Amino acid sequence: MKIFVHTLITIATLALGSVALADAKAHVITGRVVDVGSGWIDVQSGKKRLTIETRGIKDVLPKVGDTVTVYYKPPVEPHYRFDPGPEAIKIEIIAAGGAKK
């Protein structure tokens, strides 16, 4: 009986652990850059608009109007309004239609 209980607990622990790690995967959004700031960009895809932190990206940062694909990791359960948002892992510029200054 003890072996059965321990086996059941082990299976439950592994199942819950894999569910918790499922959110660690990168998410993807493809859309047009609508706003750029110091350390963040706003990407709009259809009706969805997402502000993504770009502090970790040093290669190429898009301009307003560029079409981009952003790979990002979601925030870890934000509890307050000013908690950090999603953080970009990689940004690919698909079409450079950015604003010219």
N, C-alpha and C positions, 0 to 999 in steps of 0.2 A: 504494500500500500504506500509506503514511504517513497519508493522508486516512482510509482505512478504520479504522486503529488509533485515530486521534484521535476519529473519530466514535463508535466503540465505547466509548472511555473517557468521552466526554461523555454518552452515553446511560446508562452505568452510574452515573455520578456523579449525574445527575438522578434516576434511579430510587431510589438509596439516600438521597438528600436528601429525597425525598417520603415515604419510609418513616420517616425520622427525625422529620419534622414531623407525622406522623400523631398522635402522642401529645400534641401541643400543644393539641388540641381539648379543650373542656370536657366533663366527664363529668357525669352526672346520677344522683342517688339520691333516691327518694321513700320516706319512712318516718316512724316516730314517734321523737321526741327522747326518749332514755332517760337522758341525763346532760348537764349544762351546767357548764362551768367558765370560768375567766377566760381568754378567748381561744380556746375550743374548744367543740364540741358532739359528742355521740355520737348517731348516727342508726342505728336498726335497721330494716331492711327484710327481712322474712322471717327467715332465719337469718343474714343478713349484717349485721354491726355495724361501723360505720366512724366513726373519730374524725376530725373535720374542723376545721382551724384557722379561726377567724372574726375574726382581727385586722383584716382589711381591710374587714369589714362594720360599718357604723356606723348603718345605718337602723334596722331592727327585728331584735332577736335573739329567737329562740323560747324558750319555757319547756319544762320537762319535761312530756311528755304531748302537746305540739302535734304535728300531722301536717304535715310540711314537704317541699318539694322543694328540694334543694340542688344548685346548679350549682357544680362545683369543678374545679380543675385538679390532676391527679395529681402526686405528688412526682417529682422527677428522680432516678431510680435511688437509693433509699436504701441506704447501705452500712453504716450503724451503727444500733443500736437507737434512738438518740435523734435521728436525723435528722428534720427536719420532715416532717409528714404532708401529706395533701392540703389545699389552701387553697381556702376558699370564695370564689366570685366573686359569687354572688347567692343569697339565701335567700328562698323564697316560703312563707308560712304558709298552708296549705290549710285546716286546721281547728284553731281555738284551743281545745284542751282541756287547757291547761296547768294546772300545780299552783297552787292559790290559797294565798297565805301570809297 
